[in-house]
Amino acid sequence: MAYQRTDSIGGDFLRVILAIILPPLGVFFQVGFGKHFWINIILTLLGYIPGIIHALYIILRD
């Protein structure tokens, strides 16, 4: 039987919604003030869509 993370599904959903509205906020809640947060700030300033793609990648990877 495969292990399934059911305790963080609600948290991931909230971070995905935040990533769509404001990508750096979703990344911040996932990793804090790390390098990925600052990369996402730059990508969001360069274009909203690259910021969203990067935020979703950071949130949904595992």
PDB file of N, H, CA, C and O in Angstrom:
ATOM      1  N   MET A   1       0.845  -1.179   0.000  1.00  0.00           N
ATOM      2  CA  MET A   1       0.000   0.000   0.000  1.00  0.00           C
ATOM      3  C   MET A   1       0.890   1.242   0.000  1.00  0.00           C
ATOM      4  O   MET A   1       1.823   1.336   0.797  1.00  0.00           O
ATOM      5  N   ALA A   2       0.613   2.171  -0.869  1.00  0.00           N
ATOM      6  H   ALA A   2      -0.145   2.094  -1.517  1.00  0.00           H
ATOM      7  CA  ALA A   2       1.438   3.364  -1.016  1.00  0.00           C
ATOM      8  C   ALA A   2       1.108   4.381   0.072  1.00  0.00           C
ATOM      9  O   ALA A   2      -0.043   4.530   0.484  1.00  0.00           O
ATOM     10  N   TYR A   3       2.145   5.073   0.522  1.00  0.00           N
ATOM     11  H   TYR A   3       3.079   4.953   0.187  1.00  0.00           H
ATOM     12  CA  TYR A   3       1.986   6.126   1.513  1.00  0.00           C
ATOM     13  C   TYR A   3       1.466   7.379   0.822  1.00  0.00           C
ATOM     14  O   TYR A   3       1.953   7.746  -0.248  1.00  0.00           O
ATOM     15  N   GLN A   4       0.491   8.031   1.418  1.00  0.00           N
ATOM     16  H   GLN A   4       0.095   7.733   2.287  1.00  0.00           H
ATOM     17  CA  GLN A   4      -0.090   9.228   0.831  1.00  0.00           C
ATOM     18  C   GLN A   4      -0.085  10.341   1.856  1.00  0.00           C
ATOM     19  O   GLN A   4      -0.485  10.143   3.003  1.00  0.00           O
ATOM     20  N   ARG A   5       0.375  11.529   1.435  1.00  0.00           N
ATOM     21  H   ARG A   5       0.700  11.689   0.503  1.00  0.00           H
ATOM     22  CA  ARG A   5       0.398  12.678   2.333  1.00  0.00           C
ATOM     23  C   ARG A   5      -0.978  13.315   2.367  1.00  0.00           C
ATOM     24  O   ARG A   5      -1.291  14.138   1.507  1.00  0.00           O
ATOM     25  N   THR A   6      -1.791  12.964   3.316  1.00  0.00           N
ATOM     26  H   THR A   6      -1.537  12.296   4.015  1.00  0.00           H
ATOM     27  CA  THR A   6      -3.128  13.556   3.394  1.00  0.00           C
ATOM     28  C   THR A   6      -3.153  14.745   4.329  1.00  0.00           C
ATOM     29  O   THR A   6      -4.104  15.526   4.295  1.00  0.00           O
ATOM     30  N   ASP A   7      -2.131  14.909   5.168  1.00  0.00           N
ATOM     31  H   ASP A   7      -1.359  14.274   5.195  1.00  0.00           H
ATOM     32  CA  ASP A   7      -2.142  15.994   6.128  1.00  0.00           C
ATOM     33  C   ASP A   7      -1.829  17.351   5.518  1.00  0.00           C
ATOM     34  O   ASP A   7      -2.161  18.374   6.116  1.00  0.00           O
ATOM     35  N   SER A   8      -1.197  17.394   4.338  1.00  0.00           N
ATOM     36  H   SER A   8      -0.927  16.562   3.852  1.00  0.00           H
ATOM     37  CA  SER A   8      -0.815  18.679   3.767  1.00  0.00           C
ATOM     38  C   SER A   8      -1.562  19.007   2.476  1.00  0.00           C
ATOM     39  O   SER A   8      -1.193  19.950   1.776  1.00  0.00           O
ATOM     40  N   ILE A   9      -2.593  18.252   2.153  1.00  0.00           N
ATOM     41  H   ILE A   9      -2.893  17.486   2.722  1.00  0.00           H
ATOM     42  CA  ILE A   9      -3.334  18.534   0.927  1.00  0.00           C
ATOM     43  C   ILE A   9      -4.004  19.905   1.016  1.00  0.00           C
ATOM     44  O   ILE A   9      -3.974  20.667   0.050  1.00  0.00           O
ATOM     45  N   GLY A  10      -4.599  20.223   2.142  1.00  0.00           N
ATOM     46  H   GLY A  10      -4.624  19.604   2.927  1.00  0.00           H
ATOM     47  CA  GLY A  10      -5.224  21.532   2.319  1.00  0.00           C
ATOM     48  C   GLY A  10      -4.209  22.655   2.272  1.00  0.00           C
ATOM     49  O   GLY A  10      -4.481  23.718   1.714  1.00  0.00           O
ATOM     50  N   GLY A  11      -3.041  22.428   2.853  1.00  0.00           N
ATOM     51  H   GLY A  11      -2.820  21.564   3.306  1.00  0.00           H
ATOM     52  CA  GLY A  11      -1.983  23.430   2.824  1.00  0.00           C
ATOM     53  C   GLY A  11      -1.455  23.653   1.426  1.00  0.00           C
ATOM     54  O   GLY A  11      -1.212  24.793   1.028  1.00  0.00           O
ATOM     55  N   ASP A  12      -1.274  22.576   0.671  1.00  0.00           N
ATOM     56  H   ASP A  12      -1.472  21.650   0.994  1.00  0.00           H
ATOM     57  CA  ASP A  12      -0.830  22.711  -0.717  1.00  0.00           C
ATOM     58  C   ASP A  12      -1.866  23.460  -1.549  1.00  0.00           C
ATOM     59  O   ASP A  12      -1.509  24.285  -2.390  1.00  0.00           O
ATOM     60  N   PHE A  13      -3.133  23.181  -1.320  1.00  0.00           N
ATOM     61  H   PHE A  13      -3.423  22.511  -0.637  1.00  0.00           H
ATOM     62  CA  PHE A  13      -4.192  23.862  -2.062  1.00  0.00           C
ATOM     63  C   PHE A  13      -4.162  25.360  -1.781  1.00  0.00           C
ATOM     64  O   PHE A  13      -4.298  26.164  -2.702  1.00  0.00           O
ATOM     65  N   LEU A  14      -3.986  25.740  -0.524  1.00  0.00           N
ATOM     66  H   LEU A  14      -3.876  25.086   0.225  1.00  0.00           H
ATOM     67  CA  LEU A  14      -3.921  27.157  -0.167  1.00  0.00           C
ATOM     68  C   LEU A  14      -2.702  27.821  -0.803  1.00  0.00           C
ATOM     69  O   LEU A  14      -2.799  28.940  -1.308  1.00  0.00           O
ATOM     70  N   ARG A  15      -1.559  27.142  -0.782  1.00  0.00           N
ATOM     71  H   ARG A  15      -1.481  26.233  -0.372  1.00  0.00           H
ATOM     72  CA  ARG A  15      -0.357  27.712  -1.392  1.00  0.00           C
ATOM     73  C   ARG A  15      -0.485  27.832  -2.906  1.00  0.00           C
ATOM     74  O   ARG A  15       0.045  28.777  -3.491  1.00  0.00           O
ATOM     75  N   VAL A  16      -1.176  26.899  -3.551  1.00  0.00           N
ATOM     76  H   VAL A  16      -1.607  26.132  -3.076  1.00  0.00           H
ATOM     77  CA  VAL A  16      -1.394  26.992  -4.998  1.00  0.00           C
ATOM     78  C   VAL A  16      -2.277  28.201  -5.318  1.00  0.00           C
ATOM     79  O   VAL A  16      -1.998  28.944  -6.259  1.00  0.00           O
ATOM     80  N   ILE A  17      -3.327  28.394  -4.544  1.00  0.00           N
ATOM     81  H   ILE A  17      -3.554  27.791  -3.779  1.00  0.00           H
ATOM     82  CA  ILE A  17      -4.188  29.572  -4.756  1.00  0.00           C
ATOM     83  C   ILE A  17      -3.385  30.852  -4.560  1.00  0.00           C
ATOM     84  O   ILE A  17      -3.501  31.782  -5.358  1.00  0.00           O
ATOM     85  N   LEU A  18      -2.570  30.912  -3.506  1.00  0.00           N
ATOM     86  H   LEU A  18      -2.475  30.157  -2.857  1.00  0.00           H
ATOM     87  CA  LEU A  18      -1.726  32.086  -3.280  1.00  0.00           C
ATOM     88  C   LEU A  18      -0.722  32.269  -4.406  1.00  0.00           C
ATOM     89  O   LEU A  18      -0.424  33.399  -4.794  1.00  0.00           O
ATOM     90  N   ALA A  19      -0.194  31.163  -4.938  1.00  0.00           N
ATOM     91  H   ALA A  19      -0.436  30.245  -4.623  1.00  0.00           H
ATOM     92  CA  ALA A  19       0.779  31.247  -6.030  1.00  0.00           C
ATOM     93  C   ALA A  19       0.151  31.809  -7.292  1.00  0.00           C
ATOM     94  O   ALA A  19       0.829  32.473  -8.075  1.00  0.00           O
ATOM     95  N   ILE A  20      -1.119  31.555  -7.498  1.00  0.00           N
ATOM     96  H   ILE A  20      -1.670  31.015  -6.861  1.00  0.00           H
ATOM     97  CA  ILE A  20      -1.796  32.094  -8.681  1.00  0.00           C
ATOM     98  C   ILE A  20      -2.088  33.580  -8.488  1.00  0.00           C
ATOM     99  O   ILE A  20      -1.956  34.367  -9.426  1.00  0.00           O
ATOM    100  N   ILE A  21      -2.483  33.965  -7.279  1.00  0.00           N
ATOM    101  H   ILE A  21      -2.590  33.326  -6.517  1.00  0.00           H
ATOM    102  CA  ILE A  21      -2.801  35.369  -7.009  1.00  0.00           C
ATOM    103  C   ILE A  21      -1.533  36.212  -6.882  1.00  0.00           C
ATOM    104  O   ILE A  21      -1.404  37.253  -7.526  1.00  0.00           O
ATOM    105  N   LEU A  22      -0.601  35.755  -6.051  1.00  0.00           N
ATOM    106  H   LEU A  22      -0.705  34.909  -5.528  1.00  0.00           H
ATOM    107  CA  LEU A  22       0.656  36.464  -5.820  1.00  0.00           C
ATOM    108  C   LEU A  22       1.768  35.427  -5.648  1.00  0.00           C
ATOM    109  O   LEU A  22       1.991  34.933  -4.543  1.00  0.00           O
ATOM    110  N   PRO A  23       2.466  35.097  -6.740  1.00  0.00           N
ATOM    111  CA  PRO A  23       3.418  33.988  -6.726  1.00  0.00           C
ATOM    112  C   PRO A  23       4.462  34.021  -5.596  1.00  0.00           C
ATOM    113  O   PRO A  23       4.698  32.980  -4.982  1.00  0.00           O
ATOM    114  N   PRO A  24       5.097  35.161  -5.295  1.00  0.00           N
ATOM    115  CA  PRO A  24       6.102  35.126  -4.220  1.00  0.00           C
ATOM    116  C   PRO A  24       5.525  34.748  -2.848  1.00  0.00           C
ATOM    117  O   PRO A  24       6.231  34.179  -2.016  1.00  0.00           O
ATOM    118  N   LEU A  25       4.275  35.057  -2.616  1.00  0.00           N
ATOM    119  H   LEU A  25       3.701  35.520  -3.292  1.00  0.00           H
ATOM    120  CA  LEU A  25       3.659  34.708  -1.336  1.00  0.00           C
ATOM    121  C   LEU A  25       3.499  33.196  -1.199  1.00  0.00           C
ATOM    122  O   LEU A  25       3.736  32.639  -0.128  1.00  0.00           O
ATOM    123  N   GLY A  26       3.102  32.541  -2.268  1.00  0.00           N
ATOM    124  H   GLY A  26       2.909  32.994  -3.139  1.00  0.00           H
ATOM    125  CA  GLY A  26       2.998  31.085  -2.245  1.00  0.00           C
ATOM    126  C   GLY A  26       4.344  30.423  -2.011  1.00  0.00           C
ATOM    127  O   GLY A  26       4.441  29.449  -1.266  1.00  0.00           O
ATOM    128  N   VAL A  27       5.391  30.953  -2.651  1.00  0.00           N
ATOM    129  H   VAL A  27       5.313  31.745  -3.257  1.00  0.00           H
ATOM    130  CA  VAL A  27       6.739  30.406  -2.468  1.00  0.00           C
ATOM    131  C   VAL A  27       7.219  30.676  -1.044  1.00  0.00           C
ATOM    132  O   VAL A  27       7.846  29.815  -0.426  1.00  0.00           O
ATOM    133  N   PHE A  28       6.932  31.856  -0.526  1.00  0.00           N
ATOM    134  H   PHE A  28       6.423  32.555  -1.028  1.00  0.00           H
ATOM    135  CA  PHE A  28       7.341  32.182   0.845  1.00  0.00           C
ATOM    136  C   PHE A  28       6.755  31.204   1.850  1.00  0.00           C
ATOM    137  O   PHE A  28       7.460  30.747   2.750  1.00  0.00           O
ATOM    138  N   PHE A  29       5.470  30.875   1.710  1.00  0.00           N
ATOM    139  H   PHE A  29       4.898  31.246   0.980  1.00  0.00           H
ATOM    140  CA  PHE A  29       4.847  29.935   2.634  1.00  0.00           C
ATOM    141  C   PHE A  29       5.394  28.522   2.474  1.00  0.00           C
ATOM    142  O   PHE A  29       5.279  27.707   3.389  1.00  0.00           O
ATOM    143  N   GLN A  30       5.985  28.225   1.326  1.00  0.00           N
ATOM    144  H   GLN A  30       6.078  28.887   0.582  1.00  0.00           H
ATOM    145  CA  GLN A  30       6.558  26.895   1.108  1.00  0.00           C
ATOM    146  C   GLN A  30       7.992  26.808   1.628  1.00  0.00           C
ATOM    147  O   GLN A  30       8.331  25.857   2.332  1.00  0.00           O
ATOM    148  N   VAL A  31       8.846  27.790   1.290  1.00  0.00           N
ATOM    149  H   VAL A  31       8.571  28.563   0.718  1.00  0.00           H
ATOM    150  CA  VAL A  31      10.276  27.685   1.603  1.00  0.00           C
ATOM    151  C   VAL A  31      10.820  28.823   2.451  1.00  0.00           C
ATOM    152  O   VAL A  31      11.978  28.757   2.863  1.00  0.00           O
ATOM    153  N   GLY A  32      10.051  29.854   2.728  1.00  0.00           N
ATOM    154  H   GLY A  32       9.111  29.908   2.393  1.00  0.00           H
ATOM    155  CA  GLY A  32      10.560  30.980   3.511  1.00  0.00           C
ATOM    156  C   GLY A  32      11.378  31.925   2.640  1.00  0.00           C
ATOM    157  O   GLY A  32      11.228  31.962   1.419  1.00  0.00           O
ATOM    158  N   PHE A  33      12.255  32.695   3.305  1.00  0.00           N
ATOM    159  H   PHE A  33      12.377  32.665   4.297  1.00  0.00           H
ATOM    160  CA  PHE A  33      13.075  33.684   2.597  1.00  0.00           C
ATOM    161  C   PHE A  33      14.350  33.056   2.039  1.00  0.00           C
ATOM    162  O   PHE A  33      15.448  33.556   2.285  1.00  0.00           O
ATOM    163  N   GLY A  34      14.214  31.987   1.306  1.00  0.00           N
ATOM    164  H   GLY A  34      13.322  31.580   1.106  1.00  0.00           H
ATOM    165  CA  GLY A  34      15.363  31.310   0.699  1.00  0.00           C
ATOM    166  C   GLY A  34      15.628  31.845  -0.694  1.00  0.00           C
ATOM    167  O   GLY A  34      15.033  32.830  -1.132  1.00  0.00           O
ATOM    168  N   LYS A  35      16.540  31.169  -1.376  1.00  0.00           N
ATOM    169  H   LYS A  35      17.023  30.369  -1.020  1.00  0.00           H
ATOM    170  CA  LYS A  35      16.915  31.603  -2.732  1.00  0.00           C
ATOM    171  C   LYS A  35      15.741  31.493  -3.698  1.00  0.00           C
ATOM    172  O   LYS A  35      15.617  32.309  -4.611  1.00  0.00           O
ATOM    173  N   HIS A  36      14.871  30.488  -3.507  1.00  0.00           N
ATOM    174  H   HIS A  36      14.972  29.825  -2.765  1.00  0.00           H
ATOM    175  CA  HIS A  36      13.738  30.330  -4.415  1.00  0.00           C
ATOM    176  C   HIS A  36      12.745  31.488  -4.283  1.00  0.00           C
ATOM    177  O   HIS A  36      12.097  31.867  -5.258  1.00  0.00           O
ATOM    178  N   PHE A  37      12.628  32.038  -3.092  1.00  0.00           N
ATOM    179  H   PHE A  37      13.155  31.729  -2.300  1.00  0.00           H
ATOM    180  CA  PHE A  37      11.754  33.201  -2.906  1.00  0.00           C
ATOM    181  C   PHE A  37      12.258  34.377  -3.731  1.00  0.00           C
ATOM    182  O   PHE A  37      11.478  35.037  -4.419  1.00  0.00           O
ATOM    183  N   TRP A  38      13.562  34.642  -3.663  1.00  0.00           N
ATOM    184  H   TRP A  38      14.195  34.106  -3.104  1.00  0.00           H
ATOM    185  CA  TRP A  38      14.123  35.787  -4.388  1.00  0.00           C
ATOM    186  C   TRP A  38      14.124  35.549  -5.897  1.00  0.00           C
ATOM    187  O   TRP A  38      13.919  36.482  -6.673  1.00  0.00           O
ATOM    188  N   ILE A  39      14.352  34.315  -6.308  1.00  0.00           N
ATOM    189  H   ILE A  39      14.519  33.558  -5.677  1.00  0.00           H
ATOM    190  CA  ILE A  39      14.252  33.989  -7.734  1.00  0.00           C
ATOM    191  C   ILE A  39      12.833  34.245  -8.221  1.00  0.00           C
ATOM    192  O   ILE A  39      12.625  34.765  -9.317  1.00  0.00           O
ATOM    193  N   ASN A  40      11.856  33.873  -7.392  1.00  0.00           N
ATOM    194  H   ASN A  40      12.025  33.451  -6.501  1.00  0.00           H
ATOM    195  CA  ASN A  40      10.469  34.074  -7.786  1.00  0.00           C
ATOM    196  C   ASN A  40      10.110  35.556  -7.848  1.00  0.00           C
ATOM    197  O   ASN A  40       9.340  35.963  -8.718  1.00  0.00           O
ATOM    198  N   ILE A  41      10.644  36.355  -6.956  1.00  0.00           N
ATOM    199  H   ILE A  41      11.270  36.024  -6.249  1.00  0.00           H
ATOM    200  CA  ILE A  41      10.422  37.812  -7.015  1.00  0.00           C
ATOM    201  C   ILE A  41      10.903  38.345  -8.363  1.00  0.00           C
ATOM    202  O   ILE A  41      10.196  39.101  -9.030  1.00  0.00           O
ATOM    203  N   ILE A  42      12.110  37.947  -8.757  1.00  0.00           N
ATOM    204  H   ILE A  42      12.685  37.333  -8.216  1.00  0.00           H
ATOM    205  CA  ILE A  42      12.674  38.425 -10.029  1.00  0.00           C
ATOM    206  C   ILE A  42      11.833  37.944 -11.209  1.00  0.00           C
ATOM    207  O   ILE A  42      11.528  38.722 -12.113  1.00  0.00           O
ATOM    208  N   LEU A  43      11.455  36.661 -11.200  1.00  0.00           N
ATOM    209  H   LEU A  43      11.702  36.029 -10.465  1.00  0.00           H
ATOM    210  CA  LEU A  43      10.640  36.135 -12.299  1.00  0.00           C
ATOM    211  C   LEU A  43       9.286  36.817 -12.373  1.00  0.00           C
ATOM    212  O   LEU A  43       8.780  37.069 -13.467  1.00  0.00           O
ATOM    213  N   THR A  44       8.692  37.119 -11.224  1.00  0.00           N
ATOM    214  H   THR A  44       9.104  36.914 -10.335  1.00  0.00           H
ATOM    215  CA  THR A  44       7.393  37.788 -11.218  1.00  0.00           C
ATOM    216  C   THR A  44       7.521  39.219 -11.738  1.00  0.00           C
ATOM    217  O   THR A  44       6.628  39.708 -12.430  1.00  0.00           O
ATOM    218  N   LEU A  45       8.612  39.884 -11.413  1.00  0.00           N
ATOM    219  H   LEU A  45       9.337  39.487 -10.850  1.00  0.00           H
ATOM    220  CA  LEU A  45       8.826  41.237 -11.932  1.00  0.00           C
ATOM    221  C   LEU A  45       9.070  41.233 -13.440  1.00  0.00           C
ATOM    222  O   LEU A  45       8.675  42.164 -14.142  1.00  0.00           O
ATOM    223  N   LEU A  46       9.725  40.178 -13.933  1.00  0.00           N
ATOM    224  H   LEU A  46      10.046  39.422 -13.363  1.00  0.00           H
ATOM    225  CA  LEU A  46       9.982  40.072 -15.370  1.00  0.00           C
ATOM    226  C   LEU A  46       8.731  39.669 -16.143  1.00  0.00           C
ATOM    227  O   LEU A  46       8.585  40.010 -17.317  1.00  0.00           O
ATOM    228  N   GLY A  47       7.850  38.961 -15.498  1.00  0.00           N
ATOM    229  H   GLY A  47       7.969  38.685 -14.544  1.00  0.00           H
ATOM    230  CA  GLY A  47       6.609  38.525 -16.135  1.00  0.00           C
ATOM    231  C   GLY A  47       5.793  37.714 -15.154  1.00  0.00           C
ATOM    232  O   GLY A  47       6.331  36.862 -14.446  1.00  0.00           O
ATOM    233  N   TYR A  48       4.520  37.968 -15.107  1.00  0.00           N
ATOM    234  H   TYR A  48       4.083  38.660 -15.682  1.00  0.00           H
ATOM    235  CA  TYR A  48       3.650  37.319 -14.134  1.00  0.00           C
ATOM    236  C   TYR A  48       3.577  35.809 -14.341  1.00  0.00           C
ATOM    237  O   TYR A  48       3.605  35.050 -13.373  1.00  0.00           O
ATOM    238  N   ILE A  49       3.483  35.370 -15.588  1.00  0.00           N
ATOM    239  H   ILE A  49       3.460  35.986 -16.375  1.00  0.00           H
ATOM    240  CA  ILE A  49       3.360  33.938 -15.894  1.00  0.00           C
ATOM    241  C   ILE A  49       4.612  33.146 -15.483  1.00  0.00           C
ATOM    242  O   ILE A  49       4.465  32.080 -14.886  1.00  0.00           O
ATOM    243  N   PRO A  50       5.839  33.616 -15.773  1.00  0.00           N
ATOM    244  CA  PRO A  50       7.009  32.871 -15.281  1.00  0.00           C
ATOM    245  C   PRO A  50       7.036  32.755 -13.758  1.00  0.00           C
ATOM    246  O   PRO A  50       7.476  31.740 -13.217  1.00  0.00           O
ATOM    247  N   GLY A  51       6.570  33.790 -13.072  1.00  0.00           N
ATOM    248  H   GLY A  51       6.213  34.614 -13.512  1.00  0.00           H
ATOM    249  CA  GLY A  51       6.495  33.731 -11.618  1.00  0.00           C
ATOM    250  C   GLY A  51       5.522  32.668 -11.137  1.00  0.00           C
ATOM    251  O   GLY A  51       5.798  31.960 -10.169  1.00  0.00           O
ATOM    252  N   ILE A  52       4.388  32.557 -11.809  1.00  0.00           N
ATOM    253  H   ILE A  52       4.164  33.132 -12.596  1.00  0.00           H
ATOM    254  CA  ILE A  52       3.400  31.533 -11.442  1.00  0.00           C
ATOM    255  C   ILE A  52       3.952  30.136 -11.708  1.00  0.00           C
ATOM    256  O   ILE A  52       3.814  29.243 -10.871  1.00  0.00           O
ATOM    257  N   ILE A  53       4.577  29.943 -12.868  1.00  0.00           N
ATOM    258  H   ILE A  53       4.690  30.668 -13.548  1.00  0.00           H
ATOM    259  CA  ILE A  53       5.118  28.627 -13.215  1.00  0.00           C
ATOM    260  C   ILE A  53       6.178  28.206 -12.195  1.00  0.00           C
ATOM    261  O   ILE A  53       6.179  27.066 -11.731  1.00  0.00           O
ATOM    262  N   HIS A  54       7.063  29.113 -11.854  1.00  0.00           N
ATOM    263  H   HIS A  54       7.063  30.039 -12.230  1.00  0.00           H
ATOM    264  CA  HIS A  54       8.102  28.797 -10.869  1.00  0.00           C
ATOM    265  C   HIS A  54       7.489  28.502  -9.505  1.00  0.00           C
ATOM    266  O   HIS A  54       7.910  27.562  -8.830  1.00  0.00           O
ATOM    267  N   ALA A  55       6.508  29.286  -9.095  1.00  0.00           N
ATOM    268  H   ALA A  55       6.166  30.049  -9.644  1.00  0.00           H
ATOM    269  CA  ALA A  55       5.861  29.070  -7.793  1.00  0.00           C
ATOM    270  C   ALA A  55       5.172  27.708  -7.743  1.00  0.00           C
ATOM    271  O   ALA A  55       5.290  26.987  -6.752  1.00  0.00           O
ATOM    272  N   LEU A  56       4.461  27.360  -8.797  1.00  0.00           N
ATOM    273  H   LEU A  56       4.365  27.946  -9.602  1.00  0.00           H
ATOM    274  CA  LEU A  56       3.800  26.055  -8.827  1.00  0.00           C
ATOM    275  C   LEU A  56       4.814  24.919  -8.816  1.00  0.00           C
ATOM    276  O   LEU A  56       4.588  23.887  -8.182  1.00  0.00           O
ATOM    277  N   TYR A  57       5.925  25.104  -9.513  1.00  0.00           N
ATOM    278  H   TYR A  57       6.109  25.942 -10.027  1.00  0.00           H
ATOM    279  CA  TYR A  57       6.976  24.089  -9.496  1.00  0.00           C
ATOM    280  C   TYR A  57       7.514  23.893  -8.074  1.00  0.00           C
ATOM    281  O   TYR A  57       7.680  22.758  -7.627  1.00  0.00           O
ATOM    282  N   ILE A  58       7.780  24.969  -7.379  1.00  0.00           N
ATOM    283  H   ILE A  58       7.645  25.891  -7.742  1.00  0.00           H
ATOM    284  CA  ILE A  58       8.334  24.890  -6.019  1.00  0.00           C
ATOM    285  C   ILE A  58       7.320  24.255  -5.075  1.00  0.00           C
ATOM    286  O   ILE A  58       7.696  23.435  -4.237  1.00  0.00           O
ATOM    287  N   ILE A  59       6.061  24.609  -5.189  1.00  0.00           N
ATOM    288  H   ILE A  59       5.755  25.275  -5.870  1.00  0.00           H
ATOM    289  CA  ILE A  59       5.041  24.108  -4.269  1.00  0.00           C
ATOM    290  C   ILE A  59       4.717  22.641  -4.528  1.00  0.00           C
ATOM    291  O   ILE A  59       4.548  21.874  -3.579  1.00  0.00           O
ATOM    292  N   LEU A  60       4.627  22.238  -5.790  1.00  0.00           N
ATOM    293  H   LEU A  60       4.764  22.861  -6.560  1.00  0.00           H
ATOM    294  CA  LEU A  60       4.145  20.891  -6.108  1.00  0.00           C
ATOM    295  C   LEU A  60       5.250  19.852  -6.265  1.00  0.00           C
ATOM    296  O   LEU A  60       4.947  18.671  -6.434  1.00  0.00           O
ATOM    297  N   ARG A  61       6.516  20.250  -6.215  1.00  0.00           N
ATOM    298  H   ARG A  61       6.761  21.210  -6.077  1.00  0.00           H
ATOM    299  CA  ARG A  61       7.583  19.265  -6.334  1.00  0.00           C
ATOM    300  C   ARG A  61       7.707  18.451  -5.035  1.00  0.00           C
ATOM    301  O   ARG A  61       7.400  18.952  -3.954  1.00  0.00           O
ATOM    302  N   ASP A  62       8.140  17.250  -5.145  1.00  0.00           N
ATOM    303  H   ASP A  62       8.389  16.843  -6.024  1.00  0.00           H
ATOM    304  CA  ASP A  62       8.417  16.407  -3.975  1.00  0.00           C
ATOM    305  C   ASP A  62       9.164  15.186  -4.329  1.00  0.00           C
ATOM    306  O   ASP A  62       9.474  14.376  -3.455  1.00  0.00           O
TER     307      ASP A  62
END
